[in-house]
Amino acid sequence: MSLELLGHIELPEHARPGGFDHAAVHRARGRLYVAHTANDALDVLDSVDDRYLHSIPGLSGVAGALVSDEQNLVFTSNRGENTVGIFAPDDGAGLVRISVGIRPNGLAYDPQNDLLLVANVGAPDMPNSFTLSLVKVKERRIIASVPVLGRTRWTLFDAAAGVFYVNIADPPQIVVLASSDPSRIARTIAIPAPGPHGLDFDVERRRLFCACDAKRLVVLEADSGEVSKQLQLSGSPDVIFFNLLLRSLYVAIGDPGIVEVFDTKKLKQIETIQTEPGAHTIGFDAERSKIYAFLPKTHRAAVYVDKG
């Protein structure tokens, strides 16, 4: 066993049905931010001492959280109000909102060009609502809106290549946008399994990990788009994180409520951790090799450390 349970962090009770969504860590400060969607709030945790600190309220339908250590910024995607929130880690009260597309979710940021990509989930009954919003953060404005063919999922930025990758659920593909020319799709990568969802990146080996609703983990060469491996999952996944130091990949699966751990050197599953039914999202502190599983039924975070 590589994941050791350290304990649990009690979080605020849900104000309404629902639970948690994406989480991100400010590595230098040891702060974890998790979207507490049921409370329209961002919960803030101390990932050094593993304790709850406070919440930032008033973020309607908050779904995504992203941190830029380089620019010392925190971003949120707020589905209920079609905005993104931006604030400094020590200044939640100074949060500003920028209107984006319909039901924003996935977030990725290019710190060098100060460009935030917002993947909008859209609505099936609203034509042309599946879009990507490109935001100049310091200027507080959208510079482009790019239509895509289907519902967006998670997204990330590849600094070495200067491109954004965005999962599209149907048709199953990853769309690629160049940060230098973000007004159009540069290329697409076909995914051989329905429902691309969670997405992460091995920057050293330049491999993408794409977790799909069809219970498949697809491993791709980022530059060519070639599929190098497909691995079976125990259920439909959501959030995934890659541990570069240990070369482990963590996959959260809400039903039955587990985290599957993969050895990315051997490309095989090495461990399954029981969490809680409905626990579809995790956070990862790379500085401390800690994994946080967010438990919606008991409004807690289970804290694990990867011993390697």
Summary of the structure (lengths in Angstrom):
residues: 308
radius of gyration: 17.7
end to end distance: 8.6
largest distance: 48.3
contacts: 1128
relative contact order: 0.14
helix: 2%
strand: 55%
